[in-house]
Amino acid sequence: MSAVEDTIARANRERSGALIGYLPVGYPTIADSIEAAVALAENGVDVIELGLPYSDPVMDGPAIQRATQTALANGFRLQDGFAAVAEITSRVSAPVLLMSYWNPIMQFGVDRFADELAAAGGAGIITPDLVSDEASEWIAASERTGLDRVFLAAPSSSDARLVRAVEASTGFVYAVSTMGITGARSDVDSAAKTLVARLRNAGSTSACVGLGISTPDQVREVLSYADGAIVGSVFVSALASGGVSAVAETAASLSTGTLA
Amino acid sequence: MLRDELGPYFGEFGGRFVPESLIAALDELDAAYNEAKNDPAFIAELTELHASYTGRPSLITEVPRFAEHAGGARIILKREDLNHTGSHKINNVLGQALLARRLGKTRLIAETGAGQHGVATATAAALFGMSCVVYMGEVDTERQALNVARMRLLGAEVIAVKTGSRTLKDAINDALRDWVANVDNTHYLLGTVAGPHPFPVMVRDFHKVIGDEAREQVLKLTGALPTAVVACVGGGSNAMGIFHAFLDDADVALYGYEAAGEGHLTERHAATLTRGRPGVLHGARSYMLQDEDGQTIESHSISAGLDYPGVGPEHSWLKDIGRAHYLPITDAEAMDALRLLSRTEGIIPAIESAHALAGALSLGKELGPDSVILVNLSGRGDKDMETAAEYFELLDAAESAAEKKS
């Protein structure tokens, strides 16, 4: 069992489930993004998802787009991502996953990317625009390095594709709560609950829900049927408006949703 | 046969690099397209639309006065500029709109650079009674304001995209985001031979009528196949459309001309196949302009329709196997060719198509007076009058100032 899967399982034994927190590296600065990620872990976030800024993030809504565009404008380089993972993992015990679109990984070299991430103490990669059908090189690299590979499952996915996502993923399967992109929503779609039930039928023992989750009540609701709740845009907005301390407060507040 | 490639891969290029949420829609589209393309009723309806609405077959026109500047080679234009809506884009748009209707979709979305594809999509939406949203980079809405007005007049909503470089690539990103969220009732009418499978194959197939017609027309006119077939390449739809019929005619050379902007050795160009390297952008593996980290580099061209840092995967494949040649044409070369065709033949081409004309001028000198060059004149220049007026200083200073004030 991987560190990520283990952490999620433990959170489900001890509380109602895991809280997974997303922040992009390099926003507003590299140093601040590291402090913010550490603050997540120190305030109840179980697994950190660090986003690598990318020029064409088609799965991301306005809040995350603005942040990652700022990071790129400030000169973010991929090597900064590995350095950030190394520093965060040296300071907190929460596992750190990278979230990256496929082209930067492909250009860096899939094997080289996996090696550098493993050396930095990273736990794996979430790939929003890489489906398992196109992922043979990454699957081989993750097998070799022991990194987790988290694929997405969507309400529109066929049963056969859900089985494939469950079989190809390690750590957890990322259940997309709604047909859409990242960003806070007033309601988490009821489609999420149906999707998680279908993932269970497809054999998943570790399914986490993301997209649109921004309040402790939504975390609580999602954890009533899923193994983890993934929160992103609200942390990015908190960081933009109130800095690292606002991220800490938001994490502490959201983590109350993991208590049964 | 090179013509038989059906995707999802062309050699190592193509595929589907998209969020899982879109896979079901792509599968649905692929299945519907494969069914439709073998359905006589679908083919008959599209053919009838082309005959009675688009104006197909489009003419070919030999341009001897222009050809005097091309080393004496015979130059023949395929007149896609005469199509309804002013460019080749309508071929693909009518095909996909019919498919969308078949799938029960009531809303069309599209990206547009120059505005030609947006205008064509807005036109089809009006014709079929569908709602329509067109995403257009803010920079492009400014340099192609007339096309924005045309789309709005046709009933479409035009959204100026303010993210990233605010051009075509960002318009595609926003269209993809819209599609992910609204896939139930929405068809994304992608306008070029790029994107995830089945778009590159399907869009090519809807445009291959250009080459099929032109091949016969040139044979009839000259008694032989042309020496070379040339087209401009941004995403590459008009080029694939005219190349396809000739792919297996080994003696016919194929040339694609990319926008070199201020020069392909400067940092301001859109010469993807000349200067890029393989990567993943907008759902497919293909050549693209990118930095060392795989971040997309912003492209530059005076022509909004060629101002794109990616290219369709079939072109990447044709380049790598050596079947087609891709060369850069600067803004200045294209604008000179635009003026030359206007003055020698009374045909004002789109700036995009002027890149192909500029290519033909130098290719003719290379191939000599015995050669016959077929040029895809993919669009007309009406939309480019503001750019041309500014570039050639065609308006009197006083008038120009007065116009700016009003």
Interface residues (C-beta under 8 A of the other chain):
Chain A: Y54 S55 D56 P57 V58 M59 G61 Q65 Q69 L72 R77 L78 W102 N103 P104 I105 M106 Q107 F108 P128 D129 L130 V131 D133 E134 F151 L152 A153 A154 P155 S156 S157 S158 R161 A165 V176 T178 M179 G180 I181
Chain B: G15 R16 F17 V18 P19 E20 S21 I23 A24 A25 D27 T163 G164 K169 D170 N173 L176 R177 V180 A181 N182 V183 D184 G279 V280 L281 H282 G283 Q290 E292 D293 G294 Q295 T296
